[in-house]
């Protein structure tokens, strides 16, 4: 009889002991992880140098605030963008034109269109905005589609109206720093009034975990220019970049350039301090969250899953507003920057392509992968000439991507893709 009285108590004590040990192990692991991350970030903060960070200087004020979509580009603006890695270290320089509608394009546009024009509207992030290119890939795409007689002929039969289209025009609604929340804002504010025949949404994996982006203006008295910081609506990822708007003669003034460099370095220290505060005071299990991101979100917690759900909802919003919408995954991001600069670290892990497909295909949505039509992207060892050290397209890379999108549009209207030409032909602008 005594056995039956004591056995349950013994089991309870064992379970209680197991619970206490489990909690102690969990908290010990979390504490050790936070200590590791804290001292890792302190080391990064103490060793910050301008050579590890890039910022921009341009001739005119290019980016302006707009509550409707976060920010816009100033219409009818010619600008030269300098990309620096520190005082006297120019990484690249390119000229761009913002057309009459505030889009990166060397072609002016009009909202009204005629019945003979097939209009394509492209919404996307910086890979579409093409601030880093002399010629945006959307302009190249417009030229190549208009020279594709077979494609123009196929449009008449693919459109229910049976119209005979004579030309194609492509609107570039790309926005630097944008993610799915901004995509939806652009859809509601700008896309409908353009009455597109086809909407294209290219996006890399990191756009899925991007919150709404907006601007914060900072006056740099020492440098005599205006600073623009791209910020997120949440604290999770902090600032996502900066641009210096002012006189480009700053590049010839060592004192002003040093002031600019000091501001950029200090700004990055400030955001590292924010990350240190998060490590010290966050109520989340950081080891658990970061482990999931390190696994490319293959085993996602609720918050990460919400990112995918939100992205899927926005994709459906595009389809509901414009049934003829083409979604394209941009595969050359992040890993390209890491290849070109071994010290480059992503602020979060990028979802793999098959993960994106897995989560959007559940709801009957299809995301195209242009990798088939990018001859050089299959081999990471030769990607250096396609992207700059920050991961954005070079002029050659923009031509490659434009060619790939052209082929995806052909297959979208029922045509066969053209056999990829010799890579030199694309490299030379073919």
C-alpha positions as CSV (number, residue, x, y, z in Angstrom):
1,X,0.0,0.0,0.0
2,X,2.8,2.4,0.8
3,X,4.3,1.9,-2.7
4,X,1.2,3.4,-4.4
5,X,1.2,6.3,-2.0
6,X,4.9,7.3,-2.6
7,X,5.3,6.5,-6.3
8,X,3.2,9.5,-7.6
9,X,5.1,11.8,-5.3
10,X,8.4,10.4,-6.6
11,X,7.3,10.9,-10.2
12,X,6.2,14.5,-9.4
13,X,9.6,15.3,-7.9
14,X,11.4,13.8,-10.9
15,X,9.2,15.9,-13.3
16,X,9.8,19.0,-11.2
17,X,13.5,18.4,-11.1
18,X,13.5,17.8,-14.9
19,X,11.6,21.0,-15.4
20,X,14.1,23.0,-13.2
21,X,17.1,21.5,-15.0
22,X,15.6,22.2,-18.4
23,X,14.8,25.9,-17.5
24,X,18.3,26.3,-16.1
25,X,19.9,24.8,-19.2
26,X,17.7,27.0,-21.4
27,X,18.6,30.2,-19.5
28,X,22.3,29.2,-19.3
29,X,22.3,28.7,-23.1
30,X,20.6,32.0,-23.7
31,X,23.0,33.8,-21.3
32,X,26.0,32.3,-23.0
33,X,24.6,33.2,-26.5
34,X,23.9,36.8,-25.5
35,X,27.4,37.1,-24.0
36,X,28.9,35.8,-27.3
37,X,26.8,38.2,-29.4
38,X,27.4,41.1,-27.1
39,X,31.2,40.9,-27.3
40,X,31.0,40.1,-31.0
41,X,29.1,43.3,-31.6
42,X,31.4,45.3,-29.3
43,X,34.3,44.1,-31.3
44,X,32.6,45.2,-34.5
45,X,31.8,48.6,-33.0
46,X,35.4,49.2,-31.9
47,X,36.8,48.3,-35.3
48,X,34.5,50.2,-37.5
49,X,36.2,52.0,-40.3
50,X,34.8,53.8,-43.2
51,X,36.3,51.2,-45.6
52,X,33.6,48.8,-44.3
53,X,30.7,51.1,-45.0
54,X,29.4,52.8,-48.1
55,X,27.4,56.0,-48.6
56,X,26.3,58.1,-51.4
57,X,26.8,61.7,-52.6
58,X,24.9,63.2,-55.5
59,X,24.7,66.5,-57.3
60,X,21.1,67.4,-56.4
61,X,18.4,66.4,-54.0
62,X,17.0,63.3,-55.5
63,X,14.9,61.6,-52.9
64,X,11.9,63.4,-51.3
65,X,9.4,62.3,-48.6
66,X,6.0,61.1,-49.7
67,X,3.7,59.6,-47.0
68,X,1.7,57.8,-49.7
69,X,4.5,55.4,-50.5
70,X,7.4,56.3,-48.1
71,X,9.5,58.3,-50.5
72,X,9.8,59.4,-54.1
73,X,12.4,60.6,-56.6
74,X,12.4,64.2,-57.7
75,X,11.1,64.6,-61.3
76,X,13.2,65.9,-64.1
77,X,16.5,65.5,-62.3
78,X,19.9,64.6,-63.6
79,X,22.2,63.3,-60.9
80,X,25.7,61.8,-60.5
81,X,26.0,59.3,-57.7
82,X,29.3,58.6,-56.1
83,X,29.8,55.4,-54.1
84,X,32.5,55.7,-51.5
85,X,34.3,53.3,-49.1
86,X,35.9,56.2,-47.3
87,X,37.7,59.5,-47.9
88,X,39.3,59.4,-51.3
89,X,38.2,55.8,-52.0
90,X,35.6,56.0,-54.8
91,X,34.2,52.6,-55.6
92,X,32.0,53.6,-58.4
93,X,30.3,56.5,-60.1
94,X,27.2,56.6,-62.3
95,X,24.9,59.1,-63.9
96,X,21.1,58.7,-63.9
97,X,18.1,60.6,-65.1
98,X,14.8,60.8,-63.3
99,X,12.1,61.4,-65.8
100,X,9.1,63.8,-65.8
101,X,7.1,61.3,-63.6
102,X,9.8,60.8,-61.0
103,X,10.9,57.4,-62.2
104,X,14.5,56.3,-63.0
105,X,14.3,56.4,-66.8
106,X,15.9,58.3,-69.7
107,X,12.5,58.3,-71.3
108,X,9.7,60.7,-70.4
109,X,6.2,59.2,-70.0
110,X,2.6,60.2,-69.9
111,X,-0.2,58.7,-67.8
112,X,-2.6,58.6,-70.7
113,X,-2.0,55.9,-73.3
114,X,-3.4,55.0,-76.7
115,X,-4.9,51.7,-77.8
116,X,-1.8,50.8,-79.8
117,X,0.5,50.8,-76.7
118,X,1.1,47.7,-74.5
119,X,2.0,49.1,-71.1
120,X,4.1,47.2,-68.6
121,X,4.5,48.6,-65.1
122,X,7.3,47.2,-62.9
123,X,7.2,47.6,-59.1
124,X,10.2,46.6,-57.1
125,X,13.0,47.5,-54.8
126,X,16.5,48.9,-55.5
127,X,17.1,46.2,-58.1
128,X,14.3,47.7,-60.1
129,X,15.0,51.3,-59.2
130,X,18.5,51.0,-60.6
131,X,20.0,54.0,-58.9
132,X,23.4,52.5,-59.4
133,X,23.2,52.1,-63.2
134,X,23.7,54.5,-66.0
135,X,20.9,52.8,-67.9
136,X,18.1,51.1,-65.9
137,X,17.3,47.6,-67.0
138,X,13.6,48.6,-67.5
139,X,14.7,51.0,-70.3
140,X,16.7,48.2,-71.9
141,X,13.7,45.9,-71.6
142,X,11.5,48.4,-73.4
143,X,13.9,48.7,-76.2
144,X,14.4,44.9,-76.6
145,X,10.7,44.2,-76.5
146,X,10.0,46.8,-79.2
147,X,12.6,45.2,-81.4
148,X,11.0,41.7,-80.9
149,X,8.6,41.5,-83.8
150,X,7.4,38.0,-82.8
151,X,6.5,39.3,-79.3
152,X,4.6,42.3,-80.7
153,X,2.6,40.0,-83.0
154,X,1.8,37.6,-80.2
155,X,0.4,40.3,-78.0
156,X,-2.6,40.7,-80.3
157,X,-3.7,37.1,-79.9
158,X,-2.9,36.9,-76.1
159,X,-5.0,40.0,-75.3
160,X,-8.7,39.3,-74.9
161,X,-9.5,42.6,-76.7
162,X,-7.8,41.4,-79.8
163,X,-6.0,44.8,-80.1
164,X,-3.1,45.1,-82.5
165,X,-0.3,46.6,-80.4
166,X,2.4,48.6,-82.2
167,X,4.7,49.4,-79.3
168,X,5.6,48.5,-75.7
169,X,6.4,51.0,-72.9
170,X,7.8,50.1,-69.6
171,X,7.2,52.2,-66.4
172,X,9.8,51.8,-63.7
173,X,8.2,52.2,-60.3
174,X,11.1,50.7,-58.4
175,X,11.9,52.1,-54.9
176,X,15.1,51.9,-53.0
177,X,14.8,50.0,-49.8
178,X,11.2,48.8,-50.5
179,X,9.7,45.6,-49.3
180,X,6.2,44.1,-49.5
181,X,4.5,46.8,-47.4
182,X,5.9,49.5,-49.7
183,X,5.0,47.4,-52.8
184,X,1.4,47.5,-51.7
185,X,1.5,51.2,-51.0
186,X,2.9,51.8,-54.6
187,X,0.2,49.5,-56.0
188,X,-2.6,51.5,-54.4
189,X,-1.1,54.9,-55.1
190,X,0.4,54.6,-58.5
191,X,-0.3,51.5,-60.5
192,X,-4.0,51.7,-61.1
193,X,-3.9,55.1,-62.8
194,X,-1.4,53.9,-65.3
195,X,-3.8,51.2,-66.6
196,X,-1.2,48.6,-67.3
197,X,-1.6,45.6,-69.6
198,X,1.0,43.7,-67.5
199,X,2.4,44.3,-64.0
200,X,5.7,42.8,-63.0
201,X,6.9,42.5,-59.5
202,X,10.6,41.3,-59.2
203,X,11.8,40.7,-55.6
204,X,14.8,39.1,-53.9
205,X,14.2,37.0,-50.8
206,X,15.1,39.6,-48.3
207,X,12.2,41.8,-49.4
208,X,9.9,39.3,-47.6
209,X,11.3,40.3,-44.2
210,X,11.4,44.0,-44.9
211,X,9.1,46.3,-43.0
212,X,7.8,49.6,-44.3
213,X,10.6,52.0,-45.2
214,X,10.5,55.7,-44.7
215,X,13.1,58.6,-44.6
216,X,14.7,60.5,-41.8
217,X,16.5,63.8,-42.7
218,X,19.7,64.7,-40.9
219,X,21.5,68.0,-41.4
220,X,25.3,67.7,-41.6
221,X,26.6,71.2,-40.9
222,X,30.2,70.1,-40.8
223,X,29.9,68.7,-44.4
224,X,27.5,71.3,-45.7
225,X,25.1,68.6,-47.1
226,X,21.9,66.9,-46.1
227,X,21.8,63.3,-44.9
228,X,18.9,61.0,-45.7
229,X,18.6,57.8,-43.7
230,X,16.3,55.0,-44.9
231,X,14.6,53.6,-41.8
232,X,12.2,50.7,-41.1
233,X,8.9,51.0,-39.3
234,X,10.1,48.4,-36.7
235,X,13.2,48.3,-34.6
236,X,14.1,44.8,-35.7
237,X,16.4,45.8,-38.6
238,X,17.0,49.5,-37.8
239,X,18.3,51.7,-40.6
240,X,18.8,50.1,-44.0
241,X,21.1,52.6,-45.7
242,X,21.9,56.3,-46.2
243,X,22.3,58.8,-48.9
244,X,24.0,62.2,-48.7
245,X,22.2,64.8,-50.8
246,X,24.4,67.8,-51.7
247,X,27.1,69.3,-53.8
248,X,29.3,66.7,-55.5
249,X,32.3,69.0,-55.2
250,X,32.6,67.5,-51.7
251,X,34.6,64.7,-53.3
252,X,37.4,67.2,-53.9
253,X,37.3,68.7,-50.4
254,X,39.3,66.6,-47.9
255,X,37.9,68.4,-44.9
256,X,34.2,68.1,-45.9
257,X,34.7,64.5,-47.0
258,X,36.3,63.7,-43.6
259,X,33.3,65.2,-41.9
260,X,31.0,63.1,-44.1
261,X,33.1,60.0,-43.3
262,X,33.0,60.7,-39.6
263,X,29.2,61.1,-39.7
264,X,28.8,57.8,-41.5
265,X,31.1,56.0,-39.1
266,X,29.3,57.4,-36.1
267,X,25.9,56.6,-37.5
268,X,26.9,53.0,-37.8
269,X,28.2,53.0,-34.3
270,X,24.8,54.3,-33.1
271,X,23.0,51.4,-34.7
272,X,25.4,48.9,-33.3
273,X,24.6,50.4,-29.9
274,X,20.9,49.9,-30.6
275,X,21.7,46.2,-31.3
276,X,23.7,46.0,-28.1
277,X,20.7,47.3,-26.1
278,X,18.5,44.7,-27.8
279,X,20.9,41.9,-26.8
280,X,20.9,43.1,-23.2
281,X,17.3,43.9,-22.6
282,X,15.2,42.0,-25.2
283,X,12.5,39.7,-23.7
284,X,12.8,37.4,-26.6
285,X,14.8,34.2,-26.7
286,X,17.4,35.6,-29.0
287,X,19.3,32.3,-29.4
288,X,16.1,30.7,-30.6
289,X,15.2,33.5,-33.0
290,X,18.6,33.8,-34.5
291,X,19.0,30.1,-34.9
292,X,15.8,30.0,-37.0
293,X,17.1,32.8,-39.2
294,X,20.4,31.0,-39.5
295,X,18.5,28.0,-40.8
296,X,17.1,30.2,-43.6
297,X,13.7,30.1,-41.9
298,X,13.2,26.4,-42.7
299,X,11.7,26.0,-39.2
300,X,9.9,29.2,-38.7
301,X,8.4,30.6,-35.6
302,X,5.1,32.6,-35.6
303,X,6.7,36.0,-36.4
304,X,8.8,34.7,-39.3
305,X,5.7,32.9,-40.6
306,X,3.8,36.1,-40.5
307,X,6.3,37.7,-42.9
308,X,5.5,35.0,-45.5
309,X,1.8,35.4,-44.9
310,X,2.0,39.1,-45.3
311,X,4.1,38.7,-48.5
312,X,1.5,36.2,-49.9
313,X,-1.3,38.6,-49.0
314,X,0.4,41.4,-51.0
315,X,1.0,39.1,-53.9
316,X,-2.7,38.3,-53.9
317,X,-3.5,42.0,-53.8
318,X,-1.5,42.5,-56.9
319,X,-3.3,39.6,-58.6
320,X,-6.7,40.8,-57.5
321,X,-6.0,44.3,-58.8
322,X,-4.3,43.2,-62.0
323,X,-4.9,39.6,-63.0
324,X,-2.1,39.8,-65.6
325,X,0.7,40.1,-63.1
326,X,4.1,38.4,-63.4
327,X,6.1,37.7,-60.2
328,X,9.9,37.2,-60.6
329,X,12.3,36.1,-58.0
330,X,15.6,38.1,-58.1
331,X,18.3,35.4,-57.2
332,X,21.4,37.5,-57.3
333,X,21.4,39.3,-54.0
334,X,23.4,38.9,-50.7
335,X,25.5,35.9,-51.8
336,X,26.9,38.1,-54.6
337,X,27.9,40.8,-52.1
338,X,29.4,38.1,-49.8
339,X,31.4,36.7,-52.8
340,X,32.8,40.1,-53.7
341,X,33.6,41.0,-50.1
342,X,34.3,38.1,-47.7
343,X,33.8,40.5,-44.7
344,X,30.2,41.4,-45.8
345,X,27.5,40.0,-43.5
346,X,23.8,40.0,-44.1
347,X,21.7,41.4,-41.3
348,X,19.5,38.4,-41.6
349,X,19.6,35.1,-43.5
350,X,18.0,35.1,-46.9
351,X,15.2,32.6,-47.6
352,X,16.0,30.1,-50.2
353,X,14.2,30.1,-53.5
354,X,12.4,26.8,-52.8
355,X,11.2,28.2,-49.5
356,X,9.5,31.2,-51.3
357,X,8.0,28.8,-53.8
358,X,6.8,26.5,-51.0
359,X,4.9,29.3,-49.2
360,X,3.4,31.1,-52.2
361,X,2.4,28.1,-54.2
362,X,0.2,27.0,-51.4
363,X,-2.2,29.8,-52.4
364,X,-1.9,29.1,-56.1
365,X,0.6,31.8,-56.9
366,X,3.6,31.2,-59.1
367,X,7.0,33.0,-58.8
368,X,9.2,32.7,-61.9
369,X,13.0,32.2,-61.5
370,X,15.1,33.9,-64.3
371,X,18.2,31.9,-63.5
372,X,17.6,29.8,-66.7
373,X,18.2,32.9,-68.8
374,X,21.2,34.3,-66.9
375,X,24.0,32.3,-68.4
376,X,26.6,33.4,-65.8
377,X,24.6,33.2,-62.7
378,X,24.9,29.5,-62.4
379,X,28.5,29.8,-61.5
380,X,29.1,32.1,-58.5
381,X,32.8,32.3,-59.2
382,X,32.1,34.5,-62.2
383,X,29.5,36.8,-60.8
384,X,31.8,39.7,-59.9
385,X,31.2,41.6,-63.1
386,X,27.4,41.3,-62.8
387,X,27.1,43.0,-59.4
388,X,28.9,45.7,-57.5
389,X,30.4,45.1,-54.2
390,X,27.2,46.1,-52.4
391,X,25.3,43.5,-54.4
392,X,23.5,45.8,-56.9
393,X,23.7,45.4,-60.6
394,X,26.6,46.7,-62.7
395,X,25.6,48.1,-66.1
396,X,26.4,44.6,-67.5
397,X,24.4,42.9,-64.8
398,X,21.4,45.1,-65.5
399,X,21.6,44.1,-69.2
400,X,21.8,40.4,-68.2
401,X,18.7,40.7,-66.0
402,X,16.8,42.7,-68.6
403,X,17.5,39.9,-71.1
404,X,16.2,37.3,-68.6
405,X,13.0,39.3,-67.9
406,X,12.4,39.6,-71.6
407,X,12.5,35.8,-72.0
408,X,10.1,35.4,-69.0
409,X,7.6,37.8,-70.6
410,X,7.8,35.8,-73.9
411,X,6.9,32.6,-72.0
412,X,4.2,34.5,-70.1
413,X,2.4,35.3,-73.3
414,X,2.8,31.8,-74.7
415,X,6.0,32.1,-76.8
416,X,9.1,30.1,-76.5
417,X,12.1,31.7,-74.9
418,X,14.9,32.6,-77.3
419,X,18.0,30.5,-76.9
420,X,20.4,32.5,-74.7
421,X,22.8,34.3,-76.9
422,X,26.6,34.3,-76.4
423,X,27.4,36.0,-73.1
424,X,29.7,38.5,-74.9
425,X,26.6,39.6,-76.9
426,X,24.8,40.5,-73.7
427,X,28.0,42.0,-72.2
428,X,28.2,44.3,-75.2
429,X,24.6,45.4,-74.9
430,X,23.2,42.8,-77.3
